Amino acid sequence: MPVLKKKLPRLETLDEAQLTQFREEGYLAFEEVLTPEEVRAARDALTELTLGLIEAARQGKAEVVPSSPNSTQNYSGARIQKPGSPFFVHFEPGVDPLALDPAEAELKIRKLHGYHQEHPLFETLVQHPRVKGVVQTLLGEEAILFGEMALSKPPFIGSEKPWHQDNAYFVYAPLTSVVTAWVALDDATVENGCMYTLPGGHRVGALKHVHGIDCQIAAGRLDLSQSVPVELRAGGAMFFSGMLPHQTPPNRGPLRRRALQFQYRGVHTRALTKEEYSRVFVEADGTPASCAIAERIVG
Ligand SMILES: O=C(O)CCC(=O)C(=O)O
């Protein structure tokens, strides 16, 4: 087991100092947000959902969308889609899920998307007081879940997620009323691809995004000398503003790194059209910055 260098505060209730830290730095991280039992159950549930979808694909009951070289690198892998549902499992580039033993294919997933209604445990976790409750305290209002993923970085091949602001992918205003909860299901370390942030970077405003290996912040926009790794033990969580620049590096080690990611918006937010949003999520000089209008910079 990796040795994590820093003991993070345990989550009790948020105090004024923590709220101030969130406002100033754009994120908070805590150990022991989920219990070891909840972590084990969540890992098992992700495996069960993935194997179920692989089996459905083998029986012709779920669609396999093959790898696409036309997508940006992070989206070029195959996916298995549950028909009539937002639920899909996305594999690392180059993995043919049906050519592998299901257990081996399960180890090579990159992402589950739209899964919370597929398993009672996740229906509970998205409402969890130590997850949604914290988000509501940070937002200062009722939170609405509008998206969820589970991110996996397989040993040695887990892909990088480049620097981005989550709001670049969304359309909700005000921009400050979007918060992501990211919950580690394995120890997340520098070696296996923990989160990195730029403390205070959320206050800079929107930064131009381009399509590189993913939808990512354009080169030269960030002072990466200020970036901070946020290592977490399994069960720890990070809560961050939709404006906070963050990234995760590739998994360079032998240990898998899985995480749940739930995205919430304040009840008073409004969904804008893409055109409206391209006038709201803009750099200081008015340059539209969202993924919807991002130009492609890598073949
Ligand atoms: O868990 C990861 O590797 C990155 C998650 C993330 O930042 C995202 O998908 O927006």
PDBQT file of the ligand as one rigid body, heavy atoms in Angstrom, charges set to zero:
ROOT
HETATM    1  O1  LIG A 301     -10.740  11.055 -12.023  1.00  0.00    +0.000 OA
HETATM    2  C1  LIG A 301     -10.099  11.537 -12.940  1.00  0.00    +0.000 C 
HETATM    3  O2  LIG A 301      -9.115  10.970 -13.385  1.00  0.00    +0.000 OA
HETATM    4  C2  LIG A 301     -10.435  12.873 -13.543  1.00  0.00    +0.000 C 
HETATM    5  C3  LIG A 301     -11.813  13.293 -13.291  1.00  0.00    +0.000 C 
HETATM    6  C4  LIG A 301     -12.128  14.617 -13.857  1.00  0.00    +0.000 C 
HETATM    7  O3  LIG A 301     -11.525  15.595 -13.529  1.00  0.00    +0.000 OA
HETATM    8  C5  LIG A 301     -13.217  14.739 -14.833  1.00  0.00    +0.000 C 
HETATM    9  O4  LIG A 301     -13.616  13.724 -15.422  1.00  0.00    +0.000 OA
HETATM   10  O5  LIG A 301     -13.689  15.872 -15.027  1.00  0.00    +0.000 OA
ENDROOT
TORSDOF 0
